[in-house]
Amino acid sequence: MAKFSYVVTDEVGIHGRPAGVLVKKCSEFKSNITIACKGKSADAKRIMGVMSLGAKKGDTVEVTIDGEDEAAAKTALEAFFKENF
């Protein structure tokens, strides 16, 4: 199991279009990916779950990756968050 935390720096947070881009990126991996924020968690491969977290600028999100390609997924997703959120 791999984990990392990220503080959202994007002005609009993780909503609509950015959430869709995140789901698409997470879907590239076989591992189970969970994203959590403010005491709620969701499957990062499901758009409604990601949007329901309501992650805004300044919020810390916790990403947990569990599966056969978790190391590659962690590396790619950490870079993805830094570039996009």
PDB file with SEQRES, HELIX, SHEET and CRYST1 records, atoms N, CA, C and O in Angstrom:
SEQRES   1 A   85  MET ALA LYS PHE SER TYR VAL VAL THR ASP GLU VAL GLY          
SEQRES   2 A   85  ILE HIS GLY ARG PRO ALA GLY VAL LEU VAL LYS LYS CYS          
SEQRES   3 A   85  SER GLU PHE LYS SER ASN ILE THR ILE ALA CYS LYS GLY          
SEQRES   4 A   85  LYS SER ALA ASP ALA LYS ARG ILE MET GLY VAL MET SER          
SEQRES   5 A   85  LEU GLY ALA LYS LYS GLY ASP THR VAL GLU VAL THR ILE          
SEQRES   6 A   85  ASP GLY GLU ASP GLU ALA ALA ALA LYS THR ALA LEU GLU          
SEQRES   7 A   85  ALA PHE PHE LYS GLU ASN PHE                                  
HELIX    1 AA1 GLY A   16  CYS A   26  1                                  11    
HELIX    2 AA2 ILE A   47  SER A   52  1                                   6    
HELIX    3 AA3 GLU A   70  ASN A   84  1                                  15    
SHEET    1 AA1 4 ALA A   2  VAL A   7  0                                        
SHEET    2 AA1 4 THR A  60  ASP A  66 -1                                        
SHEET    3 AA1 4 ASN A  32  CYS A  37 -1                                        
SHEET    4 AA1 4 LYS A  40  ASP A  43 -1                                        
CRYST1    1.000    1.000    1.000  90.00  90.00  90.00 P 1           1          
ATOM      1  N   MET A   1       0.849  -1.177   0.000  1.00  0.00           N  
ATOM      2  CA  MET A   1       0.000   0.000   0.000  1.00  0.00           C  
ATOM      3  C   MET A   1       0.895   1.240   0.000  1.00  0.00           C  
ATOM      4  O   MET A   1       1.861   1.325   0.759  1.00  0.00           O  
ATOM      5  N   ALA A   2       0.562   2.186  -0.852  1.00  0.00           N  
ATOM      6  CA  ALA A   2       1.304   3.447  -0.946  1.00  0.00           C  
ATOM      7  C   ALA A   2       0.352   4.593  -0.636  1.00  0.00           C  
ATOM      8  O   ALA A   2      -0.836   4.540  -0.953  1.00  0.00           O  
ATOM      9  N   LYS A   3       0.903   5.636  -0.006  1.00  0.00           N  
ATOM     10  CA  LYS A   3       0.082   6.798   0.354  1.00  0.00           C  
ATOM     11  C   LYS A   3       0.864   8.080   0.137  1.00  0.00           C  
ATOM     12  O   LYS A   3       2.093   8.091   0.194  1.00  0.00           O  
ATOM     13  N   PHE A   4       0.139   9.159  -0.113  1.00  0.00           N  
ATOM     14  CA  PHE A   4       0.746  10.483  -0.093  1.00  0.00           C  
ATOM     15  C   PHE A   4      -0.336  11.510   0.199  1.00  0.00           C  
ATOM     16  O   PHE A   4      -1.525  11.277  -0.018  1.00  0.00           O  
ATOM     17  N   SER A   5       0.116  12.654   0.698  1.00  0.00           N  
ATOM     18  CA  SER A   5      -0.783  13.775   0.999  1.00  0.00           C  
ATOM     19  C   SER A   5      -0.447  14.924   0.072  1.00  0.00           C  
ATOM     20  O   SER A   5       0.691  15.066  -0.375  1.00  0.00           O  
ATOM     21  N   TYR A   6      -1.441  15.736  -0.210  1.00  0.00           N  
ATOM     22  CA  TYR A   6      -1.225  16.908  -1.055  1.00  0.00           C  
ATOM     23  C   TYR A   6      -2.147  18.033  -0.601  1.00  0.00           C  
ATOM     24  O   TYR A   6      -3.335  17.809  -0.367  1.00  0.00           O  
ATOM     25  N   VAL A   7      -1.605  19.239  -0.478  1.00  0.00           N  
ATOM     26  CA  VAL A   7      -2.410  20.410  -0.142  1.00  0.00           C  
ATOM     27  C   VAL A   7      -2.814  21.081  -1.456  1.00  0.00           C  
ATOM     28  O   VAL A   7      -1.956  21.480  -2.244  1.00  0.00           O  
ATOM     29  N   VAL A   8      -4.106  21.202  -1.684  1.00  0.00           N  
ATOM     30  CA  VAL A   8      -4.630  21.776  -2.925  1.00  0.00           C  
ATOM     31  C   VAL A   8      -4.246  23.249  -3.008  1.00  0.00           C  
ATOM     32  O   VAL A   8      -4.530  24.027  -2.097  1.00  0.00           O  
ATOM     33  N   THR A   9      -3.603  23.622  -4.104  1.00  0.00           N  
ATOM     34  CA  THR A   9      -3.181  25.013  -4.302  1.00  0.00           C  
ATOM     35  C   THR A   9      -3.980  25.708  -5.403  1.00  0.00           C  
ATOM     36  O   THR A   9      -3.924  26.931  -5.531  1.00  0.00           O  
ATOM     37  N   ASP A  10      -4.715  24.942  -6.191  1.00  0.00           N  
ATOM     38  CA  ASP A  10      -5.516  25.519  -7.267  1.00  0.00           C  
ATOM     39  C   ASP A  10      -6.635  26.364  -6.676  1.00  0.00           C  
ATOM     40  O   ASP A  10      -7.282  25.948  -5.715  1.00  0.00           O  
ATOM     41  N   GLU A  11      -6.867  27.525  -7.230  1.00  0.00           N  
ATOM     42  CA  GLU A  11      -7.878  28.463  -6.735  1.00  0.00           C  
ATOM     43  C   GLU A  11      -9.278  27.860  -6.660  1.00  0.00           C  
ATOM     44  O   GLU A  11     -10.036  28.170  -5.741  1.00  0.00           O  
ATOM     45  N   VAL A  12      -9.627  27.001  -7.620  1.00  0.00           N  
ATOM     46  CA  VAL A  12     -10.984  26.450  -7.681  1.00  0.00           C  
ATOM     47  C   VAL A  12     -11.103  25.060  -7.052  1.00  0.00           C  
ATOM     48  O   VAL A  12     -12.195  24.494  -6.997  1.00  0.00           O  
ATOM     49  N   GLY A  13      -9.988  24.514  -6.582  1.00  0.00           N  
ATOM     50  CA  GLY A  13     -10.041  23.206  -5.941  1.00  0.00           C  
ATOM     51  C   GLY A  13     -10.216  22.078  -6.950  1.00  0.00           C  
ATOM     52  O   GLY A  13      -9.884  22.213  -8.127  1.00  0.00           O  
ATOM     53  N   ILE A  14     -10.745  20.963  -6.457  1.00  0.00           N  
ATOM     54  CA  ILE A  14     -10.958  19.786  -7.313  1.00  0.00           C  
ATOM     55  C   ILE A  14     -12.459  19.630  -7.530  1.00  0.00           C  
ATOM     56  O   ILE A  14     -13.156  19.047  -6.699  1.00  0.00           O  
ATOM     57  N   HIS A  15     -12.945  20.149  -8.635  1.00  0.00           N  
ATOM     58  CA  HIS A  15     -14.367  20.090  -8.968  1.00  0.00           C  
ATOM     59  C   HIS A  15     -14.502  19.766 -10.445  1.00  0.00           C  
ATOM     60  O   HIS A  15     -13.489  19.659 -11.137  1.00  0.00           O  
ATOM     61  N   GLY A  16     -15.685  19.610 -10.938  1.00  0.00           N  
ATOM     62  CA  GLY A  16     -16.019  19.420 -12.348  1.00  0.00           C  
ATOM     63  C   GLY A  16     -14.919  18.903 -13.254  1.00  0.00           C  
ATOM     64  O   GLY A  16     -14.536  17.735 -13.186  1.00  0.00           O  
ATOM     65  N   ARG A  17     -14.418  19.783 -14.100  1.00  0.00           N  
ATOM     66  CA  ARG A  17     -13.421  19.383 -15.099  1.00  0.00           C  
ATOM     67  C   ARG A  17     -12.151  18.825 -14.451  1.00  0.00           C  
ATOM     68  O   ARG A  17     -11.688  17.765 -14.872  1.00  0.00           O  
ATOM     69  N   PRO A  18     -11.566  19.486 -13.447  1.00  0.00           N  
ATOM     70  CA  PRO A  18     -10.369  18.895 -12.830  1.00  0.00           C  
ATOM     71  C   PRO A  18     -10.623  17.508 -12.229  1.00  0.00           C  
ATOM     72  O   PRO A  18      -9.756  16.636 -12.296  1.00  0.00           O  
ATOM     73  N   ALA A  19     -11.786  17.307 -11.655  1.00  0.00           N  
ATOM     74  CA  ALA A  19     -12.119  15.994 -11.098  1.00  0.00           C  
ATOM     75  C   ALA A  19     -12.172  14.953 -12.212  1.00  0.00           C  
ATOM     76  O   ALA A  19     -11.718  13.823 -12.029  1.00  0.00           O  
ATOM     77  N   GLY A  20     -12.717  15.324 -13.347  1.00  0.00           N  
ATOM     78  CA  GLY A  20     -12.786  14.419 -14.492  1.00  0.00           C  
ATOM     79  C   GLY A  20     -11.415  14.032 -15.003  1.00  0.00           C  
ATOM     80  O   GLY A  20     -11.178  12.879 -15.364  1.00  0.00           O  
ATOM     81  N   VAL A  21     -10.511  15.002 -15.033  1.00  0.00           N  
ATOM     82  CA  VAL A  21      -9.138  14.736 -15.467  1.00  0.00           C  
ATOM     83  C   VAL A  21      -8.452  13.794 -14.479  1.00  0.00           C  
ATOM     84  O   VAL A  21      -7.717  12.896 -14.888  1.00  0.00           O  
ATOM     85  N   LEU A  22      -8.691  13.995 -13.179  1.00  0.00           N  
ATOM     86  CA  LEU A  22      -8.120  13.120 -12.155  1.00  0.00           C  
ATOM     87  C   LEU A  22      -8.642  11.693 -12.305  1.00  0.00           C  
ATOM     88  O   LEU A  22      -7.861  10.742 -12.256  1.00  0.00           O  
ATOM     89  N   VAL A  23      -9.929  11.537 -12.485  1.00  0.00           N  
ATOM     90  CA  VAL A  23     -10.528  10.206 -12.648  1.00  0.00           C  
ATOM     91  C   VAL A  23      -9.931   9.504 -13.863  1.00  0.00           C  
ATOM     92  O   VAL A  23      -9.622   8.314 -13.809  1.00  0.00           O  
ATOM     93  N   LYS A  24      -9.774  10.236 -14.944  1.00  0.00           N  
ATOM     94  CA  LYS A  24      -9.191   9.662 -16.160  1.00  0.00           C  
ATOM     95  C   LYS A  24      -7.762   9.185 -15.896  1.00  0.00           C  
ATOM     96  O   LYS A  24      -7.374   8.102 -16.335  1.00  0.00           O  
ATOM     97  N   LYS A  25      -6.986   9.993 -15.179  1.00  0.00           N  
ATOM     98  CA  LYS A  25      -5.606   9.616 -14.864  1.00  0.00           C  
ATOM     99  C   LYS A  25      -5.580   8.379 -13.970  1.00  0.00           C  
ATOM    100  O   LYS A  25      -4.812   7.451 -14.224  1.00  0.00           O  
ATOM    101  N   CYS A  26      -6.400   8.356 -12.940  1.00  0.00           N  
ATOM    102  CA  CYS A  26      -6.440   7.210 -12.023  1.00  0.00           C  
ATOM    103  C   CYS A  26      -6.868   5.935 -12.725  1.00  0.00           C  
ATOM    104  O   CYS A  26      -6.430   4.844 -12.359  1.00  0.00           O  
ATOM    105  N   SER A  27      -7.719   6.066 -13.728  1.00  0.00           N  
ATOM    106  CA  SER A  27      -8.218   4.898 -14.454  1.00  0.00           C  
ATOM    107  C   SER A  27      -7.144   4.228 -15.301  1.00  0.00           C  
ATOM    108  O   SER A  27      -7.354   3.123 -15.800  1.00  0.00           O  
ATOM    109  N   GLU A  28      -6.002   4.875 -15.469  1.00  0.00           N  
ATOM    110  CA  GLU A  28      -4.899   4.282 -16.215  1.00  0.00           C  
ATOM    111  C   GLU A  28      -4.213   3.158 -15.426  1.00  0.00           C  
ATOM    112  O   GLU A  28      -3.430   2.392 -15.987  1.00  0.00           O  
ATOM    113  N   PHE A  29      -4.510   3.065 -14.126  1.00  0.00           N  
ATOM    114  CA  PHE A  29      -3.829   2.106 -13.269  1.00  0.00           C  
ATOM    115  C   PHE A  29      -4.768   0.990 -12.815  1.00  0.00           C  
ATOM    116  O   PHE A  29      -5.973   1.200 -12.676  1.00  0.00           O  
ATOM    117  N   LYS A  30      -4.206  -0.191 -12.588  1.00  0.00           N  
ATOM    118  CA  LYS A  30      -4.981  -1.340 -12.128  1.00  0.00           C  
ATOM    119  C   LYS A  30      -5.271  -1.277 -10.633  1.00  0.00           C  
ATOM    120  O   LYS A  30      -6.261  -1.841 -10.166  1.00  0.00           O  
ATOM    121  N   SER A  31      -4.412  -0.593  -9.886  1.00  0.00           N  
ATOM    122  CA  SER A  31      -4.546  -0.518  -8.427  1.00  0.00           C  
ATOM    123  C   SER A  31      -5.833   0.181  -8.011  1.00  0.00           C  
ATOM    124  O   SER A  31      -6.395   0.981  -8.758  1.00  0.00           O  
ATOM    125  N   ASN A  32      -6.290  -0.142  -6.795  1.00  0.00           N  
ATOM    126  CA  ASN A  32      -7.403   0.584  -6.187  1.00  0.00           C  
ATOM    127  C   ASN A  32      -6.850   1.899  -5.660  1.00  0.00           C  
ATOM    128  O   ASN A  32      -5.839   1.910  -4.959  1.00  0.00           O  
ATOM    129  N   ILE A  33      -7.504   3.007  -5.992  1.00  0.00           N  
ATOM    130  CA  ILE A  33      -7.037   4.325  -5.582  1.00  0.00           C  
ATOM    131  C   ILE A  33      -8.172   5.028  -4.857  1.00  0.00           C  
ATOM    132  O   ILE A  33      -9.274   5.183  -5.384  1.00  0.00           O  
ATOM    133  N   THR A  34      -7.873   5.449  -3.629  1.00  0.00           N  
ATOM    134  CA  THR A  34      -8.856   6.136  -2.802  1.00  0.00           C  
ATOM    135  C   THR A  34      -8.338   7.531  -2.498  1.00  0.00           C  
ATOM    136  O   THR A  34      -7.151   7.716  -2.227  1.00  0.00           O  
ATOM    137  N   ILE A  35      -9.228   8.512  -2.545  1.00  0.00           N  
ATOM    138  CA  ILE A  35      -8.872   9.883  -2.195  1.00  0.00           C  
ATOM    139  C   ILE A  35      -9.753  10.300  -1.018  1.00  0.00           C  
ATOM    140  O   ILE A  35     -10.956  10.039  -1.012  1.00  0.00           O  
ATOM    141  N   ALA A  36      -9.153  10.941  -0.033  1.00  0.00           N  
ATOM    142  CA  ALA A  36      -9.888  11.351   1.158  1.00  0.00           C  
ATOM    143  C   ALA A  36      -9.625  12.831   1.446  1.00  0.00           C  
ATOM    144  O   ALA A  36      -8.537  13.349   1.194  1.00  0.00           O  
ATOM    145  N   CYS A  37     -10.651  13.490   1.979  1.00  0.00           N  
ATOM    146  CA  CYS A  37     -10.542  14.903   2.329  1.00  0.00           C  
ATOM    147  C   CYS A  37     -11.615  15.232   3.360  1.00  0.00           C  
ATOM    148  O   CYS A  37     -12.776  14.859   3.196  1.00  0.00           O  
ATOM    149  N   LYS A  38     -11.228  15.923   4.409  1.00  0.00           N  
ATOM    150  CA  LYS A  38     -12.171  16.383   5.442  1.00  0.00           C  
ATOM    151  C   LYS A  38     -13.036  15.250   6.003  1.00  0.00           C  
ATOM    152  O   LYS A  38     -14.240  15.420   6.199  1.00  0.00           O  
ATOM    153  N   GLY A  39     -12.417  14.101   6.258  1.00  0.00           N  
ATOM    154  CA  GLY A  39     -13.127  12.991   6.883  1.00  0.00           C  
ATOM    155  C   GLY A  39     -13.968  12.139   5.946  1.00  0.00           C  
ATOM    156  O   GLY A  39     -14.592  11.174   6.388  1.00  0.00           O  
ATOM    157  N   LYS A  40     -13.998  12.476   4.663  1.00  0.00           N  
ATOM    158  CA  LYS A  40     -14.738  11.673   3.691  1.00  0.00           C  
ATOM    159  C   LYS A  40     -13.743  11.043   2.730  1.00  0.00           C  
ATOM    160  O   LYS A  40     -12.675  11.601   2.481  1.00  0.00           O  
ATOM    161  N   SER A  41     -14.095   9.875   2.187  1.00  0.00           N  
ATOM    162  CA  SER A  41     -13.233   9.247   1.194  1.00  0.00           C  
ATOM    163  C   SER A  41     -14.062   8.758   0.015  1.00  0.00           C  
ATOM    164  O   SER A  41     -15.270   8.551   0.121  1.00  0.00           O  
ATOM    165  N   ALA A  42     -13.377   8.579  -1.113  1.00  0.00           N  
ATOM    166  CA  ALA A  42     -14.069   8.163  -2.330  1.00  0.00           C  
ATOM    167  C   ALA A  42     -13.119   7.384  -3.227  1.00  0.00           C  
ATOM    168  O   ALA A  42     -11.899   7.529  -3.141  1.00  0.00           O  
ATOM    169  N   ASP A  43     -13.695   6.564  -4.082  1.00  0.00           N  
ATOM    170  CA  ASP A  43     -12.951   5.861  -5.124  1.00  0.00           C  
ATOM    171  C   ASP A  43     -12.514   6.925  -6.126  1.00  0.00           C  
ATOM    172  O   ASP A  43     -13.352   7.623  -6.697  1.00  0.00           O  
ATOM    173  N   ALA A  44     -11.214   7.048  -6.341  1.00  0.00           N  
ATOM    174  CA  ALA A  44     -10.690   8.089  -7.233  1.00  0.00           C  
ATOM    175  C   ALA A  44     -10.961   7.806  -8.706  1.00  0.00           C  
ATOM    176  O   ALA A  44     -10.609   8.612  -9.568  1.00  0.00           O  
ATOM    177  N   LYS A  45     -11.577   6.677  -8.998  1.00  0.00           N  
ATOM    178  CA  LYS A  45     -11.922   6.356 -10.384  1.00  0.00           C  
ATOM    179  C   LYS A  45     -13.394   6.650 -10.674  1.00  0.00           C  
ATOM    180  O   LYS A  45     -13.902   6.299 -11.739  1.00  0.00           O  
ATOM    181  N   ARG A  46     -14.072   7.290  -9.733  1.00  0.00           N  
ATOM    182  CA  ARG A  46     -15.498   7.618  -9.882  1.00  0.00           C  
ATOM    183  C   ARG A  46     -15.698   9.119  -9.702  1.00  0.00           C  
ATOM    184  O   ARG A  46     -15.450   9.665  -8.627  1.00  0.00           O  
ATOM    185  N   ILE A  47     -16.145   9.772 -10.758  1.00  0.00           N  
ATOM    186  CA  ILE A  47     -16.248  11.235 -10.773  1.00  0.00           C  
ATOM    187  C   ILE A  47     -17.152  11.791  -9.680  1.00  0.00           C  
ATOM    188  O   ILE A  47     -16.809  12.786  -9.042  1.00  0.00           O  
ATOM    189  N   MET A  48     -18.284  11.173  -9.461  1.00  0.00           N  
ATOM    190  CA  MET A  48     -19.203  11.709  -8.450  1.00  0.00           C  
ATOM    191  C   MET A  48     -18.600  11.609  -7.053  1.00  0.00           C  
ATOM    192  O   MET A  48     -18.808  12.489  -6.218  1.00  0.00           O  
ATOM    193  N   GLY A  49     -17.862  10.550  -6.806  1.00  0.00           N  
ATOM    194  CA  GLY A  49     -17.208  10.400  -5.509  1.00  0.00           C  
ATOM    195  C   GLY A  49     -16.157  11.477  -5.287  1.00  0.00           C  
ATOM    196  O   GLY A  49     -16.091  12.076  -4.214  1.00  0.00           O  
ATOM    197  N   VAL A  50     -15.335  11.723  -6.306  1.00  0.00           N  
ATOM    198  CA  VAL A  50     -14.290  12.744  -6.197  1.00  0.00           C  
ATOM    199  C   VAL A  50     -14.911  14.122  -5.996  1.00  0.00           C  
ATOM    200  O   VAL A  50     -14.445  14.896  -5.160  1.00  0.00           O  
ATOM    201  N   MET A  51     -15.949  14.430  -6.747  1.00  0.00           N  
ATOM    202  CA  MET A  51     -16.603  15.733  -6.628  1.00  0.00           C  
ATOM    203  C   MET A  51     -17.294  15.890  -5.274  1.00  0.00           C  
ATOM    204  O   MET A  51     -17.373  16.998  -4.743  1.00  0.00           O  
ATOM    205  N   SER A  52     -17.792  14.792  -4.717  1.00  0.00           N  
ATOM    206  CA  SER A  52     -18.517  14.871  -3.445  1.00  0.00           C  
ATOM    207  C   SER A  52     -17.604  15.247  -2.271  1.00  0.00           C  
ATOM    208  O   SER A  52     -18.090  15.655  -1.215  1.00  0.00           O  
ATOM    209  N   LEU A  53     -16.297  15.112  -2.449  1.00  0.00           N  
ATOM    210  CA  LEU A  53     -15.362  15.469  -1.387  1.00  0.00           C  
ATOM    211  C   LEU A  53     -15.303  16.979  -1.158  1.00  0.00           C  
ATOM    212  O   LEU A  53     -15.009  17.433  -0.052  1.00  0.00           O  
ATOM    213  N   GLY A  54     -15.584  17.750  -2.205  1.00  0.00           N  
ATOM    214  CA  GLY A  54     -15.583  19.204  -2.078  1.00  0.00           C  
ATOM    215  C   GLY A  54     -14.228  19.777  -1.713  1.00  0.00           C  
ATOM    216  O   GLY A  54     -14.154  20.734  -0.941  1.00  0.00           O  
ATOM    217  N   ALA A  55     -13.147  19.211  -2.254  1.00  0.00           N  
ATOM    218  CA  ALA A  55     -11.796  19.681  -1.932  1.00  0.00           C  
ATOM    219  C   ALA A  55     -11.567  21.072  -2.508  1.00  0.00           C  
ATOM    220  O   ALA A  55     -11.700  21.290  -3.713  1.00  0.00           O  
ATOM    221  N   LYS A  56     -11.222  22.004  -1.638  1.00  0.00           N  
ATOM    222  CA  LYS A  56     -10.994  23.392  -2.029  1.00  0.00           C  
ATOM    223  C   LYS A  56      -9.541  23.780  -1.776  1.00  0.00           C  
ATOM    224  O   LYS A  56      -8.781  23.028  -1.165  1.00  0.00           O  
ATOM    225  N   LYS A  57      -9.171  24.953  -2.250  1.00  0.00           N  
ATOM    226  CA  LYS A  57      -7.814  25.453  -2.039  1.00  0.00           C  
ATOM    227  C   LYS A  57      -7.492  25.446  -0.542  1.00  0.00           C  
ATOM    228  O   LYS A  57      -8.284  25.907   0.280  1.00  0.00           O  
ATOM    229  N   GLY A  58      -6.317  24.913  -0.211  1.00  0.00           N  
ATOM    230  CA  GLY A  58      -5.881  24.851   1.178  1.00  0.00           C  
ATOM    231  C   GLY A  58      -6.227  23.546   1.880  1.00  0.00           C  
ATOM    232  O   GLY A  58      -5.670  23.250   2.938  1.00  0.00           O  
ATOM    233  N   ASP A  59      -7.140  22.757   1.309  1.00  0.00           N  
ATOM    234  CA  ASP A  59      -7.497  21.463   1.899  1.00  0.00           C  
ATOM    235  C   ASP A  59      -6.396  20.436   1.614  1.00  0.00           C  
ATOM    236  O   ASP A  59      -5.740  20.476   0.574  1.00  0.00           O  
ATOM    237  N   THR A  60      -6.216  19.532   2.552  1.00  0.00           N  
ATOM    238  CA  THR A  60      -5.262  18.436   2.357  1.00  0.00           C  
ATOM    239  C   THR A  60      -6.029  17.204   1.914  1.00  0.00           C  
ATOM    240  O   THR A  60      -7.001  16.799   2.551  1.00  0.00           O  
ATOM    241  N   VAL A  61      -5.581  16.615   0.816  1.00  0.00           N  
ATOM    242  CA  VAL A  61      -6.166  15.358   0.357  1.00  0.00           C  
ATOM    243  C   VAL A  61      -5.153  14.242   0.602  1.00  0.00           C  
ATOM    244  O   VAL A  61      -3.947  14.425   0.443  1.00  0.00           O  
ATOM    245  N   GLU A  62      -5.676  13.088   0.990  1.00  0.00           N  
ATOM    246  CA  GLU A  62      -4.857  11.906   1.226  1.00  0.00           C  
ATOM    247  C   GLU A  62      -5.189  10.897   0.127  1.00  0.00           C  
ATOM    248  O   GLU A  62      -6.352  10.552  -0.079  1.00  0.00           O  
ATOM    249  N   VAL A  63      -4.168  10.434  -0.569  1.00  0.00           N  
ATOM    250  CA  VAL A  63      -4.365   9.461  -1.640  1.00  0.00           C  
ATOM    251  C   VAL A  63      -3.744   8.136  -1.204  1.00  0.00           C  
ATOM    252  O   VAL A  63      -2.581   8.088  -0.805  1.00  0.00           O  
ATOM    253  N   THR A  64      -4.531   7.063  -1.286  1.00  0.00           N  
ATOM    254  CA  THR A  64      -4.074   5.727  -0.930  1.00  0.00           C  
ATOM    255  C   THR A  64      -4.174   4.841  -2.166  1.00  0.00           C  
ATOM    256  O   THR A  64      -5.203   4.806  -2.841  1.00  0.00           O  
ATOM    257  N   ILE A  65      -3.099   4.133  -2.446  1.00  0.00           N  
ATOM    258  CA  ILE A  65      -3.029   3.287  -3.637  1.00  0.00           C  
ATOM    259  C   ILE A  65      -2.665   1.878  -3.193  1.00  0.00           C  
ATOM    260  O   ILE A  65      -1.692   1.681  -2.466  1.00  0.00           O  
ATOM    261  N   ASP A  66      -3.446   0.903  -3.632  1.00  0.00           N  
ATOM    262  CA  ASP A  66      -3.208  -0.477  -3.231  1.00  0.00           C  
ATOM    263  C   ASP A  66      -3.409  -1.397  -4.432  1.00  0.00           C  
ATOM    264  O   ASP A  66      -4.510  -1.497  -4.974  1.00  0.00           O  
ATOM    265  N   GLY A  67      -2.334  -2.066  -4.840  1.00  0.00           N  
ATOM    266  CA  GLY A  67      -2.454  -2.983  -5.971  1.00  0.00           C  
ATOM    267  C   GLY A  67      -1.124  -3.252  -6.628  1.00  0.00           C  
ATOM    268  O   GLY A  67      -0.074  -2.833  -6.140  1.00  0.00           O  
ATOM    269  N   GLU A  68      -1.181  -3.952  -7.735  1.00  0.00           N  
ATOM    270  CA  GLU A  68       0.026  -4.433  -8.385  1.00  0.00           C  
ATOM    271  C   GLU A  68       0.907  -3.340  -8.980  1.00  0.00           C  
ATOM    272  O   GLU A  68       2.117  -3.532  -9.100  1.00  0.00           O  
ATOM    273  N   ASP A  69       0.334  -2.202  -9.356  1.00  0.00           N  
ATOM    274  CA  ASP A  69       1.144  -1.125  -9.939  1.00  0.00           C  
ATOM    275  C   ASP A  69       1.163   0.114  -9.040  1.00  0.00           C  
ATOM    276  O   ASP A  69       1.264   1.240  -9.528  1.00  0.00           O  
ATOM    277  N   GLU A  70       1.066  -0.102  -7.718  1.00  0.00           N  
ATOM    278  CA  GLU A  70       0.956   1.014  -6.781  1.00  0.00           C  
ATOM    279  C   GLU A  70       2.171   1.938  -6.797  1.00  0.00           C  
ATOM    280  O   GLU A  70       2.011   3.151  -6.658  1.00  0.00           O  
ATOM    281  N   ALA A  71       3.374   1.403  -6.962  1.00  0.00           N  
ATOM    282  CA  ALA A  71       4.569   2.260  -6.963  1.00  0.00           C  
ATOM    283  C   ALA A  71       4.549   3.212  -8.159  1.00  0.00           C  
ATOM    284  O   ALA A  71       4.810   4.406  -8.013  1.00  0.00           O  
ATOM    285  N   ALA A  72       4.244   2.683  -9.322  1.00  0.00           N  
ATOM    286  CA  ALA A  72       4.179   3.520 -10.529  1.00  0.00           C  
ATOM    287  C   ALA A  72       3.040   4.525 -10.417  1.00  0.00           C  
ATOM    288  O   ALA A  72       3.183   5.680 -10.816  1.00  0.00           O  
ATOM    289  N   ALA A  73       1.911   4.082  -9.873  1.00  0.00           N  
ATOM    290  CA  ALA A  73       0.750   4.968  -9.724  1.00  0.00           C  
ATOM    291  C   ALA A  73       1.070   6.105  -8.761  1.00  0.00           C  
ATOM    292  O   ALA A  73       0.710   7.253  -9.020  1.00  0.00           O  
ATOM    293  N   LYS A  74       1.735   5.800  -7.663  1.00  0.00           N  
ATOM    294  CA  LYS A  74       2.080   6.833  -6.676  1.00  0.00           C  
ATOM    295  C   LYS A  74       2.966   7.903  -7.303  1.00  0.00           C  
ATOM    296  O   LYS A  74       2.712   9.098  -7.154  1.00  0.00           O  
ATOM    297  N   THR A  75       4.006   7.465  -8.006  1.00  0.00           N  
ATOM    298  CA  THR A  75       4.923   8.404  -8.654  1.00  0.00           C  
ATOM    299  C   THR A  75       4.183   9.279  -9.657  1.00  0.00           C  
ATOM    300  O   THR A  75       4.345  10.499  -9.663  1.00  0.00           O  
ATOM    301  N   ALA A  76       3.373   8.657 -10.501  1.00  0.00           N  
ATOM    302  CA  ALA A  76       2.652   9.401 -11.534  1.00  0.00           C  
ATOM    303  C   ALA A  76       1.611  10.345 -10.936  1.00  0.00           C  
ATOM    304  O   ALA A  76       1.463  11.477 -11.398  1.00  0.00           O  
ATOM    305  N   LEU A  77       0.891   9.891  -9.916  1.00  0.00           N  
ATOM    306  CA  LEU A  77      -0.162  10.720  -9.336  1.00  0.00           C  
ATOM    307  C   LEU A  77       0.387  11.873  -8.509  1.00  0.00           C  
ATOM    308  O   LEU A  77      -0.204  12.953  -8.494  1.00  0.00           O  
ATOM    309  N   GLU A  78       1.504  11.667  -7.822  1.00  0.00           N  
ATOM    310  CA  GLU A  78       2.118  12.785  -7.093  1.00  0.00           C  
ATOM    311  C   GLU A  78       2.502  13.891  -8.070  1.00  0.00           C  
ATOM    312  O   GLU A  78       2.252  15.067  -7.806  1.00  0.00           O  
ATOM    313  N   ALA A  79       3.103  13.523  -9.188  1.00  0.00           N  
ATOM    314  CA  ALA A  79       3.474  14.510 -10.209  1.00  0.00           C  
ATOM    315  C   ALA A  79       2.220  15.158 -10.802  1.00  0.00           C  
ATOM    316  O   ALA A  79       2.189  16.365 -11.039  1.00  0.00           O  
ATOM    317  N   PHE A  80       1.195  14.349 -11.037  1.00  0.00           N  
ATOM    318  CA  PHE A  80      -0.062  14.858 -11.597  1.00  0.00           C  
ATOM    319  C   PHE A  80      -0.692  15.906 -10.681  1.00  0.00           C  
ATOM    320  O   PHE A  80      -1.121  16.959 -11.154  1.00  0.00           O  
ATOM    321  N   PHE A  81      -0.752  15.631  -9.376  1.00  0.00           N  
ATOM    322  CA  PHE A  81      -1.328  16.579  -8.428  1.00  0.00           C  
ATOM    323  C   PHE A  81      -0.535  17.882  -8.431  1.00  0.00           C  
ATOM    324  O   PHE A  81      -1.131  18.959  -8.431  1.00  0.00           O  
ATOM    325  N   LYS A  82       0.784  17.808  -8.435  1.00  0.00           N  
ATOM    326  CA  LYS A  82       1.614  19.014  -8.417  1.00  0.00           C  
ATOM    327  C   LYS A  82       1.407  19.859  -9.670  1.00  0.00           C  
ATOM    328  O   LYS A  82       1.435  21.088  -9.601  1.00  0.00           O  
ATOM    329  N   GLU A  83       1.203  19.216 -10.802  1.00  0.00           N  
ATOM    330  CA  GLU A  83       1.019  19.930 -12.073  1.00  0.00           C  
ATOM    331  C   GLU A  83      -0.391  20.503 -12.230  1.00  0.00           C  
ATOM    332  O   GLU A  83      -0.573  21.529 -12.886  1.00  0.00           O  
ATOM    333  N   ASN A  84      -1.389  19.844 -11.629  1.00  0.00           N  
ATOM    334  CA  ASN A  84      -2.773  20.189 -11.922  1.00  0.00           C  
ATOM    335  C   ASN A  84      -3.571  20.789 -10.770  1.00  0.00           C  
ATOM    336  O   ASN A  84      -4.578  21.455 -11.012  1.00  0.00           O  
ATOM    337  N   PHE A  85      -3.154  20.573  -9.535  1.00  0.00           N  
ATOM    338  CA  PHE A  85      -3.959  21.038  -8.405  1.00  0.00           C  
ATOM    339  C   PHE A  85      -3.143  21.884  -7.449  1.00  0.00           C  
ATOM    340  O   PHE A  85      -3.668  22.357  -6.441  1.00  0.00           O  
TER     341      PHE A  85                                                      
END                                                                             
